[in-house]
Amino acid sequence: MQLKKITSVCAVAALVLFVTACRKEEPKPDIGNPVFYVNGTLNGSPLLLRAGVNNYYMYSDYSSDQQNIYTFSGTLKTDGSSDPSPGSLKISISDSRASAPAPALIDSALFPGTYFFSQTQTSPLTMQFTSQAAGDTILGYNWDFGDSNFSTQANPIHTYATSGIYNVSLRTAFIHNNVFQEDTITSMINAGNTGQPISSFTGFNTFSNTFAFQAFTAGGTSPYSYIWNFGDNSFGTGDSVNHTYQSPPPDGICKVTLTTTDANNDSSITQKNILMPNATGCYCNFTAQALTGGNMFSNVTVTWTDAAGITYSSANGVGLNNSFQIISVDEYAPNENGQRTKKVRMLVTCTLFNGSSSIQLDNAEIVFALAYP
């Protein structure tokens, strides 16, 4: 679909979805398929929203708070309607940390990967832990939350009694290749916003056994220093590094450890299993997210406004089966405000709440435009 100077996305569906933002794409109806759309189910009914149909358009925008943390948003709604607009869907993604004054950085949002949902309820001491394990048969999980409390659930929610940095470990048991095996992953988590630095990182396979690693840090005092242990007796420094595995382990899985130290000499340790292209072994990883509002890092909010103008949001409750994954990100044309945009393809399942009532968005493939600095 070709776009004019104004970038817009029209959406049509069995149930109409809108997303609010400052960017608009005016498609030519006779050219190919819509660029932006929503295709899934809402409360069990098919939902198909397409750009250029029934006067629907894709709007995009971005904003930053007093800490210079950016939020990127896209809204699918009818042309010229209010915000929120009846029958509209909005997706907002918050960045990982405060950006440098200029140029603005997109630290960990708008990149392929799995994201958490923002929450406006519960305590900052309440953490959602999510396991990520792969093996022929997973026999069980054993969590040590670092405060003398434990769990055997796959994805437990745990509330800490006091704020602090906790050393959390997950041991997962498998039957893999007809053999009993175990894997343990350990990382520090920050419960209660202590102000100390906590890092995460990504590792993307760029070619053969070469990986690009990128660290993201929230909290603490910059500048930060980084030490990488790539799990093959090799080490590196810096927030962004490339590493080639000359002799990867036979099962193709390397346990990478990142140690981050801030200007006050406060440190955190994050560990993750990285898979080679020919990985055959079993492994576990985990993520941890505070179930609270405020300045959320690399977190998502999905908002649906129905035909009656009633708004439902993923931030108003905790869905048990929520999942949000960015599959691909591509540069796209500027919106009508001259802001740069990215075309983001996402897979979304989430519960949306309005007071005591809720609706379920399932298996939605969403392609939206999101503006960025």
C-alpha positions as CSV (number, residue, x, y, z in Angstrom):
1,M,0.0,0.0,0.0
2,Q,1.4,3.4,-1.0
3,L,1.3,6.3,1.4
4,K,0.8,10.0,0.8
5,K,2.7,12.6,2.8
6,I,0.4,11.9,5.7
7,T,0.9,8.4,7.0
8,S,-2.4,6.8,8.1
9,V,-3.7,3.4,8.8
10,C,-7.3,2.5,8.4
11,A,-8.9,-0.4,10.3
12,V,-12.0,-2.4,9.7
13,A,-13.3,-5.3,11.7
14,A,-16.1,-7.4,13.0
15,L,-15.5,-5.4,16.1
16,V,-13.9,-2.0,15.2
17,L,-10.6,-1.2,16.9
18,F,-8.9,2.2,17.2
19,V,-5.5,3.3,18.2
20,T,-4.8,7.0,19.1
21,A,-1.8,8.8,17.9
22,C,-0.6,11.7,15.9
23,R,0.1,10.0,12.6
24,K,-2.1,9.1,9.8
25,E,-1.7,7.0,6.6
26,E,-3.9,7.6,3.6
27,P,-3.8,4.4,1.6
28,K,-4.9,4.0,-2.0
29,P,-7.8,1.4,-1.8
30,D,-6.8,-0.3,-5.1
31,I,-3.2,-1.1,-4.1
32,G,-2.4,-4.4,-2.4
33,N,-3.2,-5.2,1.2
34,P,-3.4,-2.8,4.1
35,V,-0.1,-2.1,5.8
36,F,-1.6,-1.7,9.3
37,Y,-4.2,-4.1,10.7
38,V,-5.5,-6.1,13.7
39,N,-6.4,-9.7,13.2
40,G,-7.5,-11.8,16.2
41,T,-10.4,-12.5,18.5
42,L,-12.1,-10.3,21.1
43,N,-14.2,-12.2,23.7
44,G,-14.3,-15.1,21.3
45,S,-15.6,-13.1,18.3
46,P,-13.4,-12.5,15.2
47,L,-11.7,-9.2,15.1
48,L,-10.3,-7.9,11.8
49,L,-9.3,-4.3,11.4
50,R,-7.6,-3.1,8.3
51,A,-6.2,0.3,7.2
52,G,-8.2,2.1,4.6
53,V,-11.5,0.5,5.4
54,N,-14.5,2.2,7.0
55,N,-12.6,5.4,7.5
56,Y,-10.1,3.9,9.9
57,Y,-6.6,5.3,10.1
58,M,-3.3,4.6,12.0
59,Y,-2.2,7.5,14.2
60,S,1.1,7.5,16.0
61,D,2.9,9.7,18.5
62,Y,5.5,9.7,21.3
63,S,5.9,11.5,24.6
64,S,8.5,11.8,27.4
65,D,8.0,12.3,31.2
66,Q,10.0,14.5,33.6
67,Q,12.7,11.8,33.8
68,N,13.0,11.8,30.0
69,I,11.6,8.3,29.7
70,Y,9.9,7.9,26.3
71,T,6.6,6.3,25.5
72,F,5.8,5.3,21.9
73,S,2.1,4.8,21.0
74,G,-0.1,3.9,18.1
75,T,-3.9,4.1,17.8
76,L,-6.2,2.6,15.3
77,K,-9.4,4.7,15.0
78,T,-11.7,6.5,12.6
79,D,-10.4,9.7,11.0
80,G,-11.0,12.8,13.0
81,S,-12.5,11.1,16.0
82,S,-11.8,11.9,19.7
83,D,-9.3,10.3,22.0
84,P,-10.3,7.8,23.3
85,S,-12.7,7.1,20.4
86,P,-15.4,4.5,20.5
87,G,-14.2,1.4,18.7
88,S,-10.5,2.2,19.0
89,L,-7.4,0.2,20.0
90,K,-4.3,1.8,21.4
91,I,-0.9,0.3,22.2
92,S,1.8,2.2,24.2
93,I,5.4,0.9,24.8
94,S,7.6,2.6,27.4
95,D,11.4,2.7,26.9
96,S,14.0,1.1,29.2
97,R,15.6,4.2,30.7
98,A,16.0,7.9,30.6
99,S,17.5,8.9,27.3
100,A,20.4,11.1,26.6
101,P,19.5,14.8,25.9
102,A,20.3,14.5,22.2
103,P,19.9,12.6,20.2
104,A,17.1,10.6,21.9
105,L,17.8,6.9,22.4
106,I,15.4,4.0,22.0
107,D,17.1,1.8,24.5
108,S,15.0,-1.4,24.5
109,A,11.6,-0.6,23.2
110,L,10.7,-1.1,19.5
111,F,13.0,-4.1,19.1
112,P,12.0,-7.7,18.5
113,G,11.5,-9.6,21.8
114,T,9.1,-10.3,24.6
115,Y,7.7,-7.5,26.6
116,F,5.8,-7.2,30.0
117,F,2.5,-5.4,30.5
118,S,2.4,-2.3,32.7
119,Q,0.3,-2.5,35.8
120,T,-1.3,0.2,37.9
121,Q,-2.4,-2.0,40.7
122,T,-0.7,-3.9,43.6
123,S,2.5,-3.1,45.3
124,P,6.0,-2.4,43.9
125,L,7.1,-5.3,46.2
126,T,4.9,-7.7,44.2
127,M,6.8,-9.4,41.4
128,Q,5.7,-11.5,38.5
129,F,8.2,-14.1,37.6
130,T,8.0,-15.8,34.2
131,S,9.9,-18.9,33.3
132,Q,11.2,-19.7,29.8
133,A,12.3,-23.3,29.4
134,A,12.9,-25.7,26.6
135,G,13.4,-29.5,26.7
136,D,11.7,-32.7,25.6
137,T,9.8,-32.9,28.9
138,I,9.8,-30.3,31.7
139,L,9.5,-32.1,35.0
140,G,9.3,-29.2,37.3
141,Y,10.4,-25.7,38.5
142,N,12.1,-24.7,41.7
143,W,12.3,-21.0,42.5
144,D,14.4,-19.4,45.2
145,F,13.3,-15.8,45.6
146,G,16.4,-14.8,47.7
147,D,14.3,-14.1,50.9
148,S,13.9,-17.6,52.2
149,N,10.8,-18.1,50.2
150,F,10.3,-20.7,47.4
151,S,7.9,-21.8,44.7
152,T,7.4,-24.7,42.3
153,Q,5.0,-22.9,40.0
154,A,6.1,-22.2,36.4
155,N,5.2,-18.4,36.6
156,P,4.7,-17.4,40.2
157,I,3.8,-14.0,41.7
158,H,5.8,-13.3,44.9
159,T,5.5,-10.3,47.3
160,Y,8.6,-9.2,49.2
161,A,8.3,-7.9,52.8
162,T,10.9,-5.1,52.3
163,S,12.5,-3.3,49.5
164,G,15.9,-4.6,48.4
165,I,18.1,-6.3,45.8
166,Y,17.4,-10.1,45.8
167,N,19.4,-12.9,44.3
168,V,16.8,-15.0,42.5
169,S,17.5,-18.4,41.0
170,L,15.4,-20.9,39.0
171,R,16.3,-24.5,38.7
172,T,14.4,-26.5,36.1
173,A,14.3,-30.3,35.7
174,F,14.0,-31.9,32.3
175,I,13.9,-35.2,30.5
176,H,15.9,-34.4,27.4
177,N,17.2,-37.0,24.9
178,N,15.8,-39.7,27.3
179,V,18.2,-38.4,30.1
180,F,17.3,-36.5,33.3
181,Q,18.9,-33.0,33.2
182,E,18.8,-29.8,35.2
183,D,19.6,-26.2,34.5
184,T,19.9,-23.3,36.9
185,I,19.8,-19.6,36.1
186,T,20.5,-16.8,38.6
187,S,20.0,-13.0,38.5
188,M,19.5,-10.1,40.8
189,I,16.2,-8.3,40.9
190,N,15.2,-4.9,42.3
191,A,12.1,-5.1,44.5
192,G,10.6,-1.8,45.8
193,N,12.5,0.6,43.6
194,T,15.6,0.9,45.7
195,G,17.4,3.2,43.2
196,Q,20.2,0.7,42.7
197,P,21.1,-0.3,39.1
198,I,19.5,-3.4,37.6
199,S,20.4,-4.5,34.1
200,S,18.9,-6.7,31.4
201,F,20.4,-7.6,28.0
202,T,19.6,-9.0,24.6
203,G,21.8,-11.3,22.5
204,F,21.0,-11.5,18.8
205,N,22.6,-14.0,16.4
206,T,24.0,-11.9,13.5
207,F,26.0,-14.5,11.6
208,S,27.0,-18.1,12.2
209,N,28.1,-18.2,15.9
210,T,28.5,-14.4,16.2
211,F,26.2,-12.5,18.5
212,A,25.5,-8.9,19.2
213,F,24.9,-8.2,22.9
214,Q,23.2,-5.0,24.2
215,A,22.8,-4.1,27.9
216,F,20.0,-1.9,29.3
217,T,20.1,-0.5,32.8
218,A,17.5,1.1,35.0
219,G,18.2,2.8,38.3
220,G,21.6,3.6,39.8
221,T,23.8,6.5,38.8
222,S,25.5,6.8,35.4
223,P,28.0,6.3,34.0
224,Y,27.8,2.5,34.1
225,S,30.5,0.0,33.4
226,Y,29.8,-3.5,32.1
227,I,31.7,-6.8,32.2
228,W,30.5,-9.7,30.1
229,N,31.3,-13.4,30.7
230,F,30.2,-15.1,27.5
231,G,30.2,-18.6,29.0
232,D,33.1,-19.9,26.9
233,N,36.0,-18.5,29.0
234,S,35.8,-15.2,27.0
235,F,35.1,-11.8,28.4
236,G,34.1,-8.3,27.1
237,T,33.3,-4.8,28.3
238,G,31.0,-2.0,27.3
239,D,27.2,-1.8,27.0
240,S,27.2,-3.0,23.3
241,V,29.6,-5.8,22.2
242,N,29.9,-8.4,19.5
243,H,31.2,-11.9,20.3
244,T,32.0,-14.9,18.1
245,Y,31.9,-18.3,19.8
246,Q,35.0,-20.2,18.4
247,S,34.3,-23.4,20.4
248,P,30.7,-23.4,21.6
249,P,29.6,-26.2,23.9
250,P,28.3,-29.4,22.2
251,D,24.7,-28.7,23.1
252,G,24.9,-25.2,21.6
253,I,23.9,-23.3,24.8
254,C,26.1,-20.7,26.6
255,K,25.3,-19.2,29.9
256,V,26.1,-15.5,29.6
257,T,26.6,-13.3,32.7
258,L,26.5,-9.5,32.7
259,T,27.9,-7.6,35.7
260,T,26.9,-3.9,35.8
261,T,28.5,-1.3,38.2
262,D,27.3,2.3,38.5
263,A,29.1,5.5,39.5
264,N,28.4,4.7,43.2
265,N,30.1,1.3,42.9
266,D,26.7,-0.4,43.3
267,S,26.5,-3.6,41.2
268,S,24.1,-6.1,39.8
269,I,24.5,-9.5,38.1
270,T,22.2,-10.7,35.3
271,Q,22.4,-14.2,33.7
272,K,20.8,-15.7,30.6
273,N,21.2,-18.7,28.4
274,I,22.1,-17.9,24.8
275,L,21.3,-20.4,22.0
276,M,23.7,-21.1,19.2
277,P,22.1,-21.6,15.7
278,N,22.5,-25.4,16.2
279,A,21.4,-25.6,19.8
280,T,20.1,-29.0,20.9
281,G,20.3,-28.9,24.7
282,C,17.6,-28.0,27.3
283,Y,17.8,-24.7,29.2
284,C,15.8,-22.3,31.3
285,N,15.6,-18.5,31.5
286,F,13.4,-16.2,33.5
287,T,12.1,-12.6,33.7
288,A,10.9,-10.6,36.7
289,Q,8.5,-7.6,36.6
290,A,7.1,-5.5,39.4
291,L,3.3,-5.3,39.2
292,T,3.0,-1.6,39.8
293,G,2.4,1.7,37.9
294,G,4.8,4.6,37.6
295,N,7.7,4.7,35.2
296,M,7.6,1.3,33.6
297,F,10.6,0.2,31.6
298,S,10.0,-1.5,28.2
299,N,6.4,-2.2,29.2
300,V,3.2,-2.3,27.2
301,T,-0.3,-1.0,27.8
302,V,-3.1,-2.2,25.5
303,T,-6.3,-0.1,25.6
304,W,-9.6,-0.9,23.9
305,T,-12.6,1.4,23.8
306,D,-15.8,-0.3,22.7
307,A,-18.6,1.0,20.6
308,A,-20.4,2.5,23.6
309,G,-17.2,4.4,24.6
310,I,-16.3,2.1,27.6
311,T,-12.5,1.8,27.9
312,Y,-10.8,-1.4,28.9
313,S,-7.0,-1.5,29.7
314,S,-4.4,-4.2,30.3
315,A,-3.0,-1.8,33.0
316,N,-6.1,-2.1,35.2
317,G,-5.5,-5.7,36.3
318,V,-3.3,-8.8,36.1
319,G,-4.1,-11.2,33.3
320,L,-3.0,-14.8,33.8
321,N,-2.1,-15.5,30.2
322,N,-0.9,-12.2,29.0
323,S,1.8,-12.2,26.3
324,F,3.2,-9.5,24.1
325,Q,5.9,-10.2,21.5
326,I,7.4,-7.9,18.9
327,I,8.1,-10.0,15.8
328,S,9.7,-7.4,13.5
329,V,10.4,-3.7,13.3
330,D,11.0,-1.8,10.1
331,E,11.6,1.9,9.4
332,Y,8.5,3.6,7.9
333,A,7.4,6.9,6.5
334,P,7.1,10.0,8.7
335,N,3.7,10.9,10.1
336,E,1.8,14.1,9.4
337,N,3.7,15.8,12.2
338,G,7.0,15.0,10.5
339,Q,7.9,12.4,13.3
340,R,9.8,9.3,12.3
341,T,7.9,6.1,12.6
342,K,8.5,2.4,12.7
343,K,6.2,-0.4,11.4
344,V,6.0,-2.9,14.3
345,R,4.5,-6.4,13.9
346,M,3.3,-7.8,17.2
347,L,1.6,-11.0,18.6
348,V,-0.7,-10.1,21.5
349,T,-2.9,-12.0,24.0
350,C,-4.1,-10.1,27.0
351,T,-7.0,-9.5,29.4
352,L,-8.4,-5.9,29.4
353,F,-10.1,-4.6,32.5
354,N,-12.8,-2.0,33.3
355,G,-13.5,-2.1,37.0
356,S,-14.9,-5.5,37.8
357,S,-15.6,-6.4,34.2
358,S,-13.0,-7.7,31.6
359,I,-12.7,-8.7,28.0
360,Q,-10.2,-11.0,26.4
361,L,-8.0,-10.2,23.3
362,D,-6.6,-13.4,22.0
363,N,-4.0,-14.4,19.4
364,A,-4.0,-11.0,17.8
365,E,-1.6,-10.3,15.0
366,I,-1.1,-6.5,15.0
367,V,0.9,-4.3,12.7
368,F,1.0,-0.7,13.9
369,A,3.0,2.4,13.2
370,L,4.7,3.9,16.3
371,A,6.4,7.3,16.2
372,Y,9.8,7.9,17.8
373,P,12.1,10.9,18.3
